Amino acid sequence: MDRQRLNHGGAAMSSLALGVLLGISWFALEGCGPTKVTTNSAPDIEKYRVKTIAVLPFEALATPQTTERRDPEILGPQGVLRSDISLGIPPTVERQNQPTATVPAVAADRVTQIVYRKLQPWGGILTLTPSETGRVAASLGPQAAKLPQPQLVRQLAEQMKADAVLVGRVLIYQERGGSKWGGDPAVVGFELKLVGADGKVLWVGSYFERQRPMTEDFAGFLDRGGVFVTADELAAYGAEHVLKEFPFGTRVH
């Protein structure tokens, strides 16, 4: 009887130790890897009342971009009118040794639609479609493409009776190579910027991820069903998580 109790107690202790070890491993693995999502808001954002947002069709970087993130600089909108907030990586010697990829032509429209669909059902704000915003931008004439972004946004906001315009840019969009069980993983990176009707940047959000295998990103890999996902699926994941920090409206679950 004493031996049975001893064996039972030893098994219980082993199970407890295993659980503790797994728990430690979970948090250790979850904390590995670079930050995927970054957001920042203007310090005076509370004074803005944004009820109508026009989504301008996103752009895509034309030059090849590295598929490995190397501590990009994202500058927030602290009181500065910026026409360009970029996660692009400076042309250093280190970058020359990194693998690069060119953003496919369809990527800008895909990410635009993904972000719009995520934002459209939010409560408290009216989200104007990218196609409508694109038509209004085109109606401003060819010179509109040469305008500084704050000036273009002011004109769009006035024409569309919008409180802000959401602009975006796709930095990297590399499709998965191979199957969901193995191969080269997808890489997606994009940035969003909400610009007020006065041309001021109110909020920025960025996402960059090269999907990692389970040994490098245990929680993230399980979050995607334990498989390697497509670039569109990775973009949808990124949009979902970036918009968790969106400063206006109410998220509808």
N, C-alpha and C positions, 0 to 999 in steps of 0.2 A: 504493500500500500504506500509506504514512504517513497519507494522507488518510483511508483506511478506519479505521485505528487511532484517528485523532483523533476521527472521528465516533462510533466505538464507545465511546471513553472519555468523550466528551461525553454520550452517551446514558446511560451508566452513572452518571455524576455527576448527571444530571438525575433519574434514577430514585431515587438515594440521597437527593437533596435533597427530592424529593416525598415519600418515605417518612418522612423526618425531620419535614417540615412536617405531614403527616397525623398522625404520632404526637403532635406538640405540640398539634395541634388536638384530638385525641381526649382528652388529659388535661385540656386547658383546658375543653372542653365538659363533660366528665364532672364536673368540679368545680363547675360552675355550678348555681345554684338553691339553694333552702333544703334543710336536712336533712330527710329523709323519716321517718327512724326515730330514736327516742330511747329509751334504756333506763337503768335505774338500780337498784342493789341495796342492801339494808341492809348496813351495815358489819360486822354480826355474823352475816351469813347463813350462814356456815359451821357455826355451831353447831346449825342446824336440819337435821333429817332428814325430808325430805318424800318419802313413798312413795305416798300416796294423795291425789289432788286432786279436789275436787268443783267442777264448772263451773256457776256460777249463771247463769241466763239474763240476758243483758246488758240494759241500759237504753238509751234514746235520749233525747237532749236534746229537749225539747218546743219550745224557743224557736228562732227562725231564727238561723242561724249564718253568719258570713262564709265565702265560698268562697275567699278568699285568706288564706294564713297570714301572720300578722304577729307573729313572735317570741313565741309563747305561752310561758308560764311553767309548766314541769312540775316540781313539787317532789318530790324523792326522799324515801325513807322513813327518813332518817337518825335513828333512835331516836325518831321521833314517831308516835303513833297518829293517823292521819288518816282521817276518814270520807269525804273527798272530795279526789281529785287530779284537777284539771281542766285541759284545754287550752282551755277557753272563753276568749274574748277580752273584756276589760273594755269596758263601754259608753262608749268615748271618742268624741270628735268624729270622729276618723279612721275609726272603724268605721262611723259613720252614712253615710259616703260609699262604702262597700264593698258589692258585691253579696252578697246573702244567700240562703239556701235553708233550708227546713224538712226535718228528717229524716223520711222516709216511715215509716209504721207498721211495715212489714215489715222494715226495715233491721236492727233490733236482733236479730231472730231469725236473719236471714241471716248476720250477722257472728258471732253466737254459734256457729252450726253450722260456719262456715268455720274458726274458731279451734279448735273442738273436734276437727274432722276432722284438722287439722294436728297437734294435740297427742296425739290418741288412740293412734297407733301407737308413740309414743316408748317406748324401753326403760327399765326401772328404775322406772317409775311407773305406777300404776293411775289412769286418768282416768274419773271417774264422770260419767255423761251429764247434760246440762243438764235434760232432762225429769225425771230422777230427783231432781236437786237442787231443781228448781222445785216438785215435789210435796212434798218435805220442808219447804221454805220455806212453802208454802201451809198445811201441816198445823200450823204454829206459830200460826196464827190471824191475824186482820186486824191485830193490834197489832204483828206482826213487821215490817210495812212502815214503822212509825214508829221502830223501834229504830235507834240509832246503828250504823253498819256493823260496827265491831269486835264489838259485842255480838251482832249477828245472825250473824256468821261463827262466833263461839264456839259458839253454839247449833247451827248447821248442822254444824260439825265434830264436835261431840259426838254428835249424832244419827246422822251418817253414818260415824262412825269415820274421819274424814278428817284428814290432817295440815295441809291448807291448802285455801282456797277461792279460785278464780279468778273475779274479778268484772270487768265491763267496761262501757264506755259508748260509744255511737256519737255522734260529735260532728257529723258532716256526711256525707251520703250522697246525692250528686247524680248522677243517671244521665247517661250520654253522650247528647248531642243530635246527631242526624244519623247518619251511617254511620261505619264504622271508618276510612274514608278522609278524613273531614273533618267539621267541625261543632264544637259545644261539647264539650270533653273532660269526662270523669267527674271527680268530686271525692269523695274518701273520707278520713275522719278518725276514728280511734277510739283509745281508751286501754284498757289492761289493767292489772290490779292483782292480785298474788298476796298473799293475806292469810293469815298463819299461824293455827293453831288457837287461839293465845293472843290473837288480834286485832291482831297487829302486821303492818304492811305490810313484806313481804320483798322485793318486786320490783315495779317498774312499767315498762311499755313503752307507747310511743305511736307512732302512724303518722298522717301527714297528707300527702296528695298531690293536687294538681290536675295531671293529666297534661299535660306540656308537649310542644309540637311538637319535631321533630328539631332545629330551629335553636336551641332553648333547652336541650334535654336529650338530646344525641345518644346517649349510652350507654343511658339509660333507655328511649328510644324504640325503639332496636334490640332491647333486651331483651324488648320486647313484640311483636316481629315486625314492627316498622315500621308499626303501625296504632294507631288510637285504640281502647282497650279499654272494656268495660262496667264499671260500678261493682262488680259481683260479682267480675270478674277483677282489678280494682285492689285490692279487699279481700283476695283470696286472695294476691296479691303482698305486700301489707302484712303479713298474718299470717305468711307464710313468713319474711319478713325480721325481724320483731320477735321471733319465737320462736327465731331463731338465737342470741339472747342469753338464752334461758330458762335459769335457773340450776340446774334439777334434771332428772334423767333423762338419757337418751342419745338423741340424734337418730338416727332410722332413715332412711337414704337410700333 
